[in-house]
Amino acid sequence: MVPEAPRRGDRPNHYVCPCCHLYLLSWDPPTQTVDMFHKVGLWEDSFTHEVRLICQYCLGATGVLPDALVQLLRVRFGLSALTTGPFRPTARR
């Protein structure tokens, strides 16, 4: 019988929408594994440059994401952060 490799005690970090309570994604930092359960987007504050997940179902925002997760989402899923800025209305014709 082959002995099992020792398991790490770390569990994946789960990100849940604070408004609709949907599980958005889970992230395991040691293995760099991301499981996305619902459609999400990234939102970056232009002043503090903090990035949050946006639930595409109800537009609720999670807490601030770690930089390693933001970079991983940009590389693996091609998500780019939308930044806040001055409001520029579109011209009507």
C-alpha distances in whole Angstrom, upper triangle without the diagonal:
4,6,9,12,15,17,21,23,26,27,29,33,34,38,40,44,46,48,47,43,41,38,39,36,33,32,29,30,27,26,30,29,32,32,36,36,40,43,44,46,47,50,51,54,56,57,54,52,49,47,46,45,47,46,48,48,50,51,49,48,45,45,45,42,40,42,38,38,41,41,37,39,42,40,37,40,43,44,47,49,52,55,57,61,64,65,67,68,69,72,74,76
4,6,9,12,15,18,21,23,24,26,30,32,36,38,42,44,46,45,41,39,36,37,33,30,29,26,27,24,23,26,26,29,29,33,34,38,41,41,43,44,47,48,51,53,54,51,48,46,44,43,42,44,44,45,46,48,48,47,46,42,42,42,39,37,38,35,34,38,37,34,36,39,37,34,37,40,41,44,46,49,52,54,58,61,62,64,65,66,69,71,73
4,7,9,12,15,18,20,22,24,28,30,33,36,40,42,44,43,40,38,34,35,32,28,27,24,25,22,21,25,25,28,28,32,33,37,40,40,42,42,45,46,48,51,52,48,46,44,42,41,40,43,42,44,45,47,47,45,44,40,40,40,37,35,36,33,33,36,36,33,35,38,36,33,36,39,40,43,44,48,50,53,56,60,61,62,64,65,68,70,72
4,6,8,12,14,17,18,20,24,26,30,32,36,38,41,39,36,34,31,31,28,25,23,20,21,18,18,22,21,24,25,28,30,33,36,36,38,38,41,42,45,47,48,45,43,40,38,38,36,39,38,40,41,43,43,41,40,37,36,36,33,31,33,29,29,33,32,29,31,34,32,30,33,36,37,40,41,44,46,49,52,56,57,59,60,61,65,66,69
4,6,9,13,15,16,18,22,24,28,31,34,36,39,38,35,33,30,30,27,23,21,18,19,15,15,19,19,22,23,27,29,32,35,34,36,36,39,40,42,45,45,42,40,37,36,35,34,37,37,39,40,42,41,40,38,35,34,34,31,29,30,26,26,30,29,26,29,32,30,28,31,34,35,37,38,42,44,46,50,53,55,56,58,59,62,64,67
4,7,9,12,14,17,20,23,26,29,33,35,38,37,33,32,28,29,26,22,20,17,17,14,15,18,19,22,23,27,28,32,34,34,36,35,38,38,41,43,44,40,38,36,34,34,33,36,36,38,39,41,40,38,36,33,32,32,29,27,28,25,25,29,29,26,28,31,30,28,31,34,34,37,37,41,43,45,48,52,53,55,57,58,62,64,66
4,6,9,10,13,17,19,23,25,29,31,34,33,30,28,25,25,22,18,17,13,14,12,12,16,16,19,20,23,25,28,31,30,32,32,34,35,38,40,41,37,35,33,31,30,29,32,32,35,35,37,37,35,33,29,29,28,26,24,26,22,22,26,26,23,26,29,27,26,28,31,31,34,34,38,39,42,45,49,50,52,54,55,59,60,63
4,5,8,11,14,17,20,23,27,29,32,31,28,27,23,24,20,17,15,11,12,9,11,14,15,17,19,22,24,27,29,28,30,29,32,32,34,37,37,34,32,29,28,27,27,30,30,33,34,35,34,32,30,27,26,25,23,21,22,20,20,23,24,21,23,27,26,24,26,29,29,31,32,35,37,39,42,46,47,50,51,52,56,58,61
4,6,10,12,15,19,21,25,26,30,29,26,25,22,23,20,16,14,11,12,11,13,16,16,18,19,22,23,26,29,28,30,29,31,32,33,36,36,33,31,28,27,26,26,29,29,32,32,33,33,30,28,25,24,24,22,20,22,20,20,23,24,22,24,27,27,25,27,30,30,32,32,35,36,38,42,45,46,49,51,52,56,57,60
4,7,9,12,16,18,22,23,27,27,23,22,19,19,16,13,11,8,9,8,11,12,13,15,16,19,20,23,25,24,26,25,27,28,30,33,33,29,28,25,24,23,22,25,25,28,29,30,30,27,25,21,20,20,18,16,19,16,16,20,21,19,20,24,23,22,24,27,26,28,28,31,32,34,38,41,43,45,47,48,52,54,57
4,6,9,13,15,19,21,24,23,20,19,15,16,13,10,9,7,9,10,11,12,11,12,13,16,17,20,22,22,23,23,25,26,29,32,32,29,27,24,22,21,20,23,23,25,26,27,27,24,23,19,19,19,17,16,18,16,15,19,20,18,19,22,22,21,22,25,24,26,26,29,31,33,36,40,41,43,45,46,50,51,54
4,6,10,13,16,18,21,21,18,16,13,13,10,6,5,4,7,9,10,10,9,9,10,12,14,17,19,18,20,20,22,23,26,29,30,26,24,21,19,18,16,19,19,22,23,24,24,21,20,16,16,16,14,13,16,14,12,15,17,15,15,19,19,17,18,21,20,23,23,26,27,30,33,37,38,40,41,42,46,48,51
4,7,10,13,15,18,18,15,14,11,11,8,5,5,6,8,11,12,11,10,10,10,12,13,15,17,16,17,17,19,20,22,26,26,23,21,18,16,14,13,16,17,20,21,21,21,18,16,13,12,13,11,11,14,13,10,13,16,14,14,18,19,17,18,20,19,21,20,23,25,26,30,34,34,37,38,40,43,45,48
4,6,10,12,15,15,12,11,7,8,6,4,7,9,11,14,15,14,12,10,9,10,10,12,15,14,16,16,18,20,22,25,26,24,22,18,16,14,12,14,14,17,17,18,18,15,14,11,12,13,11,13,16,15,12,14,17,15,14,18,20,18,18,20,18,20,20,22,24,26,29,32,33,35,37,38,42,43,46
4,7,9,12,12,10,9,6,6,5,6,8,11,13,17,17,15,14,11,10,10,10,11,12,11,13,13,15,17,19,22,23,21,19,16,13,10,8,11,10,14,14,15,14,12,10,7,9,10,9,12,15,15,11,13,16,15,13,17,19,17,16,19,16,18,17,19,21,22,26,29,29,32,33,34,38,40,43
4,6,9,9,6,6,4,5,7,9,12,15,17,20,21,19,17,14,13,11,10,10,12,11,13,14,15,18,20,23,25,22,21,18,15,12,9,10,9,12,12,12,12,10,9,7,9,12,12,15,18,18,15,16,19,18,16,19,22,20,19,21,18,20,19,20,21,22,26,29,29,31,32,34,37,39,42
4,5,6,5,5,7,7,10,12,15,18,20,24,24,21,20,16,15,13,11,10,11,10,12,13,14,17,18,22,23,21,20,17,15,11,8,8,6,10,9,9,9,6,7,6,9,12,13,16,19,20,17,17,20,20,17,20,23,21,19,21,18,19,17,18,20,20,24,26,26,29,29,31,34,35,38
4,6,6,8,10,10,13,15,17,21,22,26,26,24,23,20,18,16,15,14,15,13,15,15,15,18,18,22,23,21,21,17,16,12,11,10,9,13,12,10,10,6,7,6,9,13,14,18,20,22,19,19,23,22,20,23,26,25,23,24,21,22,19,20,21,21,24,26,26,29,30,31,35,36,39
4,6,8,11,12,15,18,20,24,25,29,29,27,25,22,20,18,16,14,15,14,15,16,16,19,20,23,24,23,23,20,18,14,12,11,9,11,10,7,8,6,8,9,12,15,17,21,23,25,22,21,25,25,22,24,27,26,24,25,22,23,20,20,21,21,24,26,25,28,28,30,33,34,37
4,6,9,10,14,17,20,23,25,29,29,26,24,21,19,16,14,12,13,13,15,17,18,21,22,26,27,26,25,22,20,16,13,12,9,11,8,7,9,8,10,11,14,18,19,22,25,26,22,22,26,25,22,24,27,26,23,25,22,23,22,21,23,23,26,28,27,30,30,31,35,35,38
4,6,9,12,14,17,20,23,26,26,24,22,19,17,15,12,11,14,13,16,18,19,21,23,27,28,26,25,22,19,16,13,12,10,12,11,10,12,9,11,10,13,17,17,20,23,24,20,21,24,23,21,24,26,25,23,25,22,23,22,23,24,25,28,30,30,32,32,34,37,38,41
4,6,9,12,15,18,21,24,24,22,19,16,14,11,8,8,10,11,14,16,18,21,23,27,28,27,25,22,19,15,12,11,8,11,9,10,11,10,12,11,14,17,17,20,22,23,19,20,23,21,19,22,24,22,20,22,19,22,21,22,24,25,28,31,30,32,32,33,37,38,40
4,6,8,12,15,18,21,20,18,16,13,10,9,6,7,10,10,14,15,18,21,23,26,28,26,24,21,18,15,12,12,9,12,11,13,14,12,12,11,14,16,15,18,20,20,16,17,20,18,16,20,21,19,18,20,18,20,20,21,24,25,29,31,31,33,34,35,38,39,42
4,7,10,14,16,19,19,16,14,11,9,6,5,5,7,7,10,12,14,17,20,23,25,23,21,18,15,12,8,9,7,10,10,12,12,11,11,9,12,14,13,15,17,17,13,14,17,15,13,16,18,16,14,16,14,17,16,18,20,22,26,29,28,30,31,32,36,37,39
4,7,10,13,16,15,13,10,7,5,4,5,7,9,9,11,13,15,18,21,24,26,24,21,18,15,12,10,11,10,13,14,15,15,14,13,11,13,14,12,14,16,15,11,12,15,13,11,14,16,14,12,15,14,16,17,19,21,23,27,30,30,32,33,34,38,39,42
4,7,10,13,12,10,8,6,5,7,8,11,13,12,14,15,18,20,23,26,27,24,22,19,16,14,12,14,14,16,17,19,18,17,15,13,14,15,12,13,15,13,10,13,15,12,12,15,16,14,14,17,16,18,19,21,24,26,29,33,33,35,36,37,41,43,45
4,6,9,9,7,6,5,7,9,11,14,15,14,15,15,18,19,22,25,26,23,21,18,15,14,13,16,16,19,20,21,21,19,17,14,14,14,11,11,13,10,8,11,12,10,10,14,14,13,13,16,15,18,18,21,23,26,29,33,34,36,37,38,42,44,46
4,6,6,6,5,7,9,12,14,17,19,18,19,19,21,22,25,27,29,25,23,20,18,17,16,20,20,22,24,25,24,23,20,17,17,17,13,12,14,11,9,13,14,11,13,16,16,14,16,19,18,21,21,24,26,29,32,36,37,39,41,41,45,47,50
4,6,5,7,9,12,14,17,20,21,19,20,19,21,21,24,26,27,24,21,19,17,17,17,20,21,24,26,27,26,24,21,18,17,16,12,10,11,8,8,12,12,10,12,15,15,14,16,19,18,20,20,24,25,28,31,35,36,38,40,41,45,47,50
4,6,8,11,14,17,20,23,24,22,23,22,25,25,27,29,30,27,25,22,21,21,21,24,25,27,29,30,29,28,25,22,21,19,16,14,14,11,11,15,15,12,15,18,17,16,19,21,21,23,24,27,29,32,35,38,40,42,44,45,48,51,53
4,5,9,12,15,18,21,22,21,22,22,25,25,28,30,31,28,26,24,22,22,21,24,24,26,28,30,29,28,25,23,22,21,17,15,16,12,12,15,14,12,14,17,15,14,17,19,20,22,23,27,29,32,35,39,40,42,44,44,48,50,52
4,7,10,13,16,19,19,18,19,18,21,22,25,27,28,25,23,21,18,18,18,21,21,23,26,27,26,25,22,20,20,18,14,13,13,9,8,12,11,8,10,13,12,10,13,16,16,18,20,23,25,28,32,35,36,38,40,40,44,46,49
4,7,10,13,16,17,16,18,18,21,22,26,28,30,27,24,22,19,18,17,20,20,21,23,25,24,23,22,19,20,19,15,14,15,12,10,13,13,9,10,14,12,10,12,15,16,19,20,23,26,29,32,36,36,38,40,40,44,45,48
4,6,10,12,13,13,14,15,18,20,23,26,28,25,22,20,17,16,14,16,16,18,19,22,21,20,18,16,17,17,13,13,14,12,9,11,12,8,8,12,12,9,10,13,13,16,17,21,23,26,29,33,33,35,36,37,40,42,44
4,6,9,11,12,14,16,19,21,25,27,29,27,24,22,18,17,14,16,15,16,17,20,20,19,18,16,18,18,15,16,17,15,12,14,15,12,11,14,14,11,11,15,14,18,19,22,24,27,30,34,34,36,37,37,40,42,44
4,6,8,8,11,13,17,19,23,25,28,26,23,21,17,15,12,13,11,12,14,16,16,16,15,14,17,17,15,16,17,16,12,13,15,12,10,13,14,11,10,13,12,16,17,19,22,24,28,31,31,32,33,33,37,38,41
4,7,9,12,15,18,21,24,27,30,28,25,23,19,16,13,13,11,11,12,15,15,15,15,15,17,19,17,19,20,19,16,17,19,16,14,17,18,15,13,16,15,18,19,21,24,26,29,32,32,33,34,34,38,38,41
4,6,10,13,16,19,22,25,28,26,24,21,18,15,11,10,8,8,8,11,12,13,13,13,17,18,17,19,21,20,16,17,19,17,14,16,18,16,13,15,14,17,17,18,21,23,27,29,28,30,30,30,34,35,37
4,7,11,13,17,20,23,26,25,22,20,16,14,10,9,7,6,7,11,10,12,13,13,17,18,16,19,20,20,16,15,18,16,12,14,17,14,11,13,11,14,14,15,18,20,24,26,25,27,27,27,30,31,34
4,7,10,13,16,19,22,21,18,16,12,10,6,5,5,5,8,10,9,10,10,10,13,14,13,16,17,17,13,12,15,14,10,12,15,14,11,12,9,11,11,12,15,17,20,23,23,24,25,26,29,31,33
4,7,10,13,16,19,18,15,14,10,8,6,5,7,7,11,12,9,10,9,11,13,13,12,15,15,16,13,11,13,13,10,10,14,13,10,10,7,8,7,8,12,14,17,20,20,21,22,23,27,28,31
4,7,10,13,15,14,12,10,7,6,5,6,9,10,14,14,11,11,9,10,11,10,9,12,12,14,11,8,11,12,9,9,13,13,11,11,7,6,5,6,9,11,15,18,19,20,22,23,27,29,32
4,7,9,12,12,9,8,5,5,6,7,10,12,15,14,11,11,8,10,11,10,10,13,13,15,13,10,13,15,12,12,16,17,15,14,10,8,5,5,6,8,12,15,16,18,20,21,25,27,30
4,6,9,8,6,6,4,6,9,10,14,15,19,18,14,14,11,12,11,9,10,12,12,15,14,10,13,15,13,13,16,18,17,15,12,9,6,6,5,7,10,14,15,18,20,22,26,28,31
4,6,6,5,6,7,9,12,12,16,18,21,19,15,15,12,13,12,10,12,14,14,17,16,13,16,19,17,16,20,22,20,19,15,13,9,8,6,6,9,12,14,17,20,22,25,28,31
4,6,5,8,9,12,15,16,19,21,24,22,18,18,16,17,16,13,15,16,15,19,19,15,17,20,19,17,21,23,22,20,17,14,10,9,6,6,7,10,13,15,19,21,24,27,30
4,6,8,11,14,17,18,22,23,26,24,21,20,17,18,16,14,16,17,16,20,20,17,19,22,21,20,23,26,25,23,20,17,14,13,9,9,9,12,15,18,21,24,27,30,33
4,5,9,12,15,17,21,23,26,24,20,19,16,16,13,11,13,14,13,17,17,15,17,20,19,19,22,24,24,22,19,17,13,13,11,11,12,15,18,21,24,27,30,33,36
4,6,10,13,15,19,21,24,23,19,18,15,15,13,10,11,12,10,14,14,12,13,17,16,15,18,21,20,18,16,13,10,11,8,10,12,15,18,20,24,26,29,32,35
4,7,10,13,16,19,22,20,17,16,12,11,9,6,7,9,9,12,12,10,13,15,15,15,18,20,19,18,15,13,10,11,10,11,14,17,20,22,25,27,31,33,37
4,7,10,13,15,18,18,14,13,10,9,8,6,6,8,8,11,10,7,11,13,11,12,15,17,16,15,12,10,7,9,9,11,14,18,19,22,24,26,30,32,35
4,6,10,13,15,14,11,10,6,6,6,5,6,9,10,13,10,9,12,14,12,13,16,17,15,15,12,11,9,10,11,12,16,19,20,23,24,26,30,32,35
4,7,9,12,12,9,8,6,5,7,8,7,11,12,14,11,9,13,13,10,12,16,15,13,14,10,11,9,11,12,14,18,21,21,24,25,26,30,32,35
4,6,9,9,6,6,5,7,10,11,11,15,16,17,14,13,16,16,13,14,18,17,15,15,11,12,10,10,12,13,17,20,19,22,23,24,28,29,32
4,5,6,5,5,6,8,12,14,14,17,19,20,16,15,18,18,15,16,19,18,15,16,13,15,13,13,16,17,20,23,22,24,24,25,29,30,33
4,6,5,8,10,12,15,17,17,20,21,22,18,17,20,19,16,17,20,19,15,16,13,14,14,13,16,17,20,23,21,23,23,23,27,28,30
4,6,8,11,13,17,19,19,22,24,25,21,20,23,22,19,20,23,22,18,19,17,18,17,17,20,20,23,25,24,25,25,25,29,29,32
4,6,9,12,15,18,19,22,24,25,22,21,24,24,20,22,25,24,21,21,18,19,18,17,19,19,22,23,22,24,23,25,28,28,31
4,6,10,13,15,16,20,21,23,20,18,21,22,18,19,23,22,19,19,16,16,14,13,15,15,18,20,19,21,21,22,26,27,30
4,7,10,13,14,18,20,22,19,17,21,21,18,20,23,23,20,21,17,17,15,15,16,16,19,21,20,23,23,25,29,30,33
4,7,9,11,14,16,18,16,14,18,19,16,18,21,21,19,19,15,15,13,13,14,14,17,20,20,23,24,26,29,31,34
4,7,8,12,14,16,13,13,17,17,15,17,20,20,18,19,16,16,14,15,15,16,20,23,23,26,27,29,33,34,38
4,6,10,13,15,13,12,16,17,16,18,21,21,20,21,17,17,15,16,16,16,20,23,24,27,29,31,34,36,40
4,7,9,12,10,10,13,15,14,15,19,19,19,19,16,15,13,14,14,15,18,22,23,26,28,30,34,36,39
4,6,8,7,7,10,11,11,13,15,16,16,16,13,14,12,14,15,17,20,24,25,28,30,31,35,37,40
4,5,5,6,9,10,11,13,15,16,16,17,15,15,14,16,17,19,22,26,28,30,32,34,38,40,43
4,5,5,6,9,10,11,12,14,15,15,13,13,12,15,16,18,21,25,27,29,32,33,37,39,42
4,6,5,6,9,10,11,12,14,14,14,14,14,18,19,21,24,28,30,32,34,35,39,41,44
4,5,5,6,9,10,10,11,13,11,12,12,16,17,20,23,27,29,31,33,34,37,40,42
4,5,5,6,9,10,10,10,9,9,9,12,14,17,20,24,25,27,29,30,34,36,39
4,5,5,6,9,10,10,9,10,10,14,16,19,22,26,27,29,31,32,35,38,40
4,5,5,6,8,9,9,11,13,16,18,22,25,28,29,31,33,33,37,39,41
4,6,5,5,7,6,8,10,14,16,19,22,26,27,28,30,30,34,36,38
4,6,6,5,5,6,9,12,15,18,21,24,25,26,28,28,32,34,36
4,6,6,8,9,12,16,18,22,24,28,29,30,31,31,35,37,39
4,6,8,11,14,17,20,24,26,30,30,31,33,33,36,38,40
4,5,9,12,15,18,21,24,28,28,28,30,30,33,35,37
4,6,10,13,16,19,22,25,25,26,27,27,30,32,34
4,7,9,13,16,19,22,22,23,25,25,28,30,32
4,6,9,13,15,19,20,20,22,22,26,28,31
4,6,10,12,16,17,18,20,21,25,27,30
4,7,9,13,13,15,17,18,21,24,27
4,6,10,11,13,16,18,21,24,27
4,7,9,11,14,16,20,22,26
4,6,9,12,14,18,21,24
4,6,10,13,15,18,22
4,6,10,12,15,19
4,6,9,12,16
4,6,9,13
4,6,10
4,7
4
